[in-house]
């Protein structure tokens, strides 16, 4: 299974045949996946979520998740994080 562009957790869940309500499982598992693929020479990258109203970028996230609202403008129109895997250059 491959993708040409970064994917949202919702898109990853759909590709794996999971139900829409199971997207939370993807966020939980991404942390484990990141650790596992390091040994194989890959890294997991995240394009951080961004507020669609004011453009605020969530760069200091402690957990992998989709934020519920913007700390700047309080909007709930948040573009979710997107993830991709890339081979590490040695």
Secondary structure, 3 states (H helix, E strand, C coil): CCCCCCEEHHHHHHHCCCCHHHHHHHHHHHHHHHHHHHCCCEEEEEECCEECCCCCECCCCCCCCCCCCCCCCCCCCEECCEEEEEECCC
